[in-house]
Amino acid sequence: MSLVGSAAVLDGAFDSIPVIDIGDTFTPERKAALAHEIRNACMNVGFFYVTGHGIPQETIDNLLAVMEVYFSLPLETKMKLFHREFGSSCRGYAPLLDSNVDPANRGDLHEAFAAGLEELLPKENDEKGANDSGMAGANVWPSEPAGFREACLNYCHAATGVGKLLFRLFALALDLPETYFEDKSKNSATVMRTIHYPPQTGPISDDIVGVGAHSDAQCFTMLWQQPGIQALQVLNSKKQWIDATPIPGTLVINIGDQLARWTNDIFRSTVHRATSNTGVPRYSVPLFFGTDYHVPIEAIPSCVSADRPPKYESITAGDYLHKRLQEAYGSTRPS
């Protein structure tokens, strides 16, 4: 069955999120089986967990340790790196209610620190110590706690390796050559956010939650979520919120709007939210993975037919991301 024909069969009325092991040795047969699993997950749910991702637990533990210290610092200390002070950059610190991804919301009840991919040791003659794979501008780093930069970048580099593997698997899932996305993601827009959700007791309010209902802007997101604290929920086609319960040792992968546009909505970019009414602090780390900014996002031919013409106009990845950032933050633009 073709991708276009398969899309008509799946209705998105899922009640659970699949778990896929991407860690096995990749024989051709294993790759084909993985592509089939990923295709079904992307077409019906838009979310899946991955095991076997290969990120060392020590890397995750080190990152969580510095996050807990950083977000416990006084607000005036964190605001020294307020992201809006860096022109068009999204990098740096974002306080509570700084963003609002859902117009029906009063603001997202979390604080965050964002950074793009850069080398752990700056290259010679590289004053910024950053490549151009993230949002506009160089990274900015707090002076405390010690080791914050290193812990963030160790995780970011490890997760970026997972992202590159997923791009190859997505290509196979779309019946494309395995290397289809490689020349489109040489300096892919990779942005990592470390996020702290402060305790919010009482019932969930419809107008203020951890992160309001939204879909992600870039191709896909890789999320580490703190074990033991339920917060992430995914909306199915029956308008039911399905819990994405944290599973130790996994990452949550979800399709974003750019990849949905590329696949003519055959892959689902599913609306999701994060609640914050557990009464305890929560930490999470999403890494948003996209393509080079100059790449046009337009329907892949295998995702188009006479009965399913292209739904969206062509737009470059950078222009699309700029539009979405303006909606969430009001002023940011990728370079």
N, C-alpha and C positions, 0 to 999 in steps of 0.2 A: 504494500500500500504506500502511496506517495505521502510526502509530508503534508501536502495540501489536503489530500483525502483523509489522512489520519486526524487532522485538526478538527474536522467536522464531527468526529466520533466522540472526542473527549469533552466533557461539559464542565469540568472544574469543580464538581461537587465532592471534593475530597474531604475525608474526615481524619486524615493522618498525613504525616510528612515522611516520605521514604528515606531510608538510610542506605547509602551506597559506599562500598569499600573501594577506594581508588589506589590502594597500596599494593595490589598484587603485581607480580611480574607481568609485563605487557607483551604477551604473545599476540599475534594477529587475532586469534580467536578471543582472547581476553579483551582486547580493545573493542572488538565488535560487540561483545556482550555488554561492556561498560557503556558504549555509545547507545545501545538500545535502552538500558536502564535510565541513562541521563535524558534521552529523548522523551521517554514516557513521563519522567518527573517534570521536565521543563514544559511539556505541552499540557499536562493536566493540573499541576500544582504550582509550578514556578519556584518552588523551594525544594531543597533536599539537604539532608545531613551528609557529610563525608567523614568516613573513618580512614585510617591509613594515610593521612595527609603528610606525615613525616615531620611536623614541627615538634621539636623536643619539648617535653613537659617543663624542663628547666628554663627554657626560653620564655614560656608562658608564665611560670611562677615568678621569674625575675621581673617581668613586665607588670604583673599584678602588684607586686611589692612596691615598686616605685610609684605606681598609680595611686595606691592608698596613701602614701606619704604626700605626694604632690597635691592631691585634691583636699587634703586636710590643712594645707597652708592657708594663711589669712587671705581673704578676698583681695585686699589691696596688693598683696604680693603677686598673686596670679594675674591681676589686671595690668601689671607692668607689660605683659605680652598680649594685651587685648587685640584680637585679630583685626578689628576695624581700624586700629591705629597704623596698619601696614598697607594702606591704600587699597588695592584691589585683591589683596591676599586673604585667603581663608585660613592661613596657617597661624597657629598661636592659640590663645585661650579664648573660649566662648563661655560666658557666665550663664546662669540659670535664665531661662525664658528668652535667650538671645535669638533663637531661631523659632520659626513657626511654620511647619511643613503642611499643616492642615488649616485652611482659612476658618474653619469652625472652631478652632482651638484658640485659647488665650496665650499660648506659648508652650514650648516644649520644656518640660520640667527635668532638665539635666544640664550639667556643665561638661565641657569637653576640651580636649587639647588636640589639635590637628597638625599633622606633618606629612610631607611627601617623602618619597624615596630619595635617599642620598647615600653616598659612600660613607662607611664608618670612618675611614681615614681620607680626608680631603685630598684630591689629586693636585699635583703641582700646578701652580698658576690658576687654581680654582678657588677664588676668594670666597665664594658662597658655600662651597662644599656641597653643592646640590646639582642634580641634573634637572632637565626640564620636563620630567615625567609627571609632576604634580600640578597643583594650581599655581597661579601667578606668584612670583617672588620666591626668595629663598626661605628655607626653614628658619624659625627662631626657636631658641631653646632656653628653658629656665636654668638658672644657676643652681637651683636645688629642687629636688634632692640629688645627691651625687649619683651618677650612673643612669639618670633618667634618659638622656639622649641615647646612650648605648643600648639600654634595654628596649627602647622603642624601635631603634633601627635594626637590632638583631631580629626582633619579631617581624618587622616590615620586610626585611630581605627574605626571611623564611617563608612568609605568607605570599610574597610575590612569586616565588618559585612554584607554589601551589596554583596561583593564578595563571601562570604560563602553561602549566599542565592542563588546567581546566579549559583554556582556550583551544588546545589541541583536541580535547575530548568533545567540546561543543562543536568543533568543525566536523568531526566524524559523525556526531549525532545528527548533523544537518546534511549528511551525505556529501560533504565537501572534502577536498584534500586535507590531510591532517595539518598541514602548514598554512592553511588558508589565511589565518589571522596574524601570522608572524610578521609580515611586512607592514601590517597595519598597527602593530603594537610594539614597535622598536623602542619608543619612549612613552609607553602607555601611561595614561593618566591614573596614577596610583596614589591614592590619598588614604591615610590611616587616621582614625579618630579614637582616642582613648576617652571613654565616657564614664561619668559618675552620675548615678541616679540617687539623690538623697531620699531618705524614707518619706513616704507619703501615706499616712494612715487613713483609715476610713474607706468608704465606697469609692469606686472609680467615678470621677467626674467626667461628663461628656465634653467639657470645655477646657480641661487641663489634665494632660497625662504626660508620661515620660517622653514619648515621641508620638505625635498625633498620626492618624491614619494617612498613609502616603505610599507611593511607589518610589523606588530609587532611580536616580537619573542615569547612571553609567551602565556599562554592559552587565556587570554582575557584582555582587557583594559577597565577601567572605567574612563571616561573623564568628568571633569567639564570644561566648556568653558564660557568665559565671555559673558554675554548677550549683544546683540546689535552690536557685531562686527563679521562679517562673515569672516572666514578664512579656516575652515576645508572643504575639498573636498574629495569625494569618487569616485573611478573609476569603472564604470560598464563594462559589457562585450562588450559593443559597443565602448569602449574607450572614453566615455564621462565623464567629471568631474561633479559630482552631489554635490551641496552644502549641507552640514550638518549644516543648519542654527541654531544658538543657540536658544533653547527654554527655557525660564525661568523655573526653578524648575525641570529640567531634568538632567540626566547624559547621555552621549553617551557611548554605549557599543559596542565594536567591537571584533570579534574573531581574535585570534592571530595564528601564525604558529604552535605552539605546539598542540593546540586543533584541528586545521585542519589536522595535521598529525595523531593525535589520531583517528579522524573520517574518515580517508582515503579520505580527501578532500570533504566529504559530507557537512560539515560546511565550509563556505568560509572564508579565511583570505584575506580580500579585501585590495588592494592597496589604499593608501590615502596620502594626503599631506596637509600642512597648508601654505597658502599664508600670506604675510605680507605687502601688499601694500595699507593698509587702510589709512595711514597717521596719525594714532593714536596708542599709545601703546596698547598692548593686553596681557592678562594674561590667562593662562590655567593650569589645574592640572590633568595630567594623573596619574592613579595608575595602574601599571602593575601587574597582578595576575597570579601566576603560581602554580606549584606543588613543593613538596619536591624534592631536587636535585637528589636523588638516584632513583627516579621513572622512569622506562623505558617508553618511549613514543613509542607505537606501536599500530597498527590498532586494534580498538575494533571489536570483532568478528561480531557484528550486522551490521558493516559497510563494510563487506567484502563478496564477492560472487564469483562464478566461472567467471562471466563476469567483476568483479571489484576486482581483486586481490590486496593485499597490495602494495601501491605505494612507500613506504619508508622503509628503514632499521630501526631496533630498535636502539634507542639511549637514554641515560639517559637525563632527563631534564637539569641537570647541564652541561653536555658536550655540549648539543645543545645550551644552553644559552651562554656558553663560546665562542663557534664558532661565534655566532652572535655579541657578544660584541667586539670580535677582529675585525670583519668587520667594525663596526661603530666607535670604539675608538682605536683599535690597541693593547690593552694590558690588558684588564680586565678579571678576571676569578672569578666565584663564588666559595665559599668554599664547 
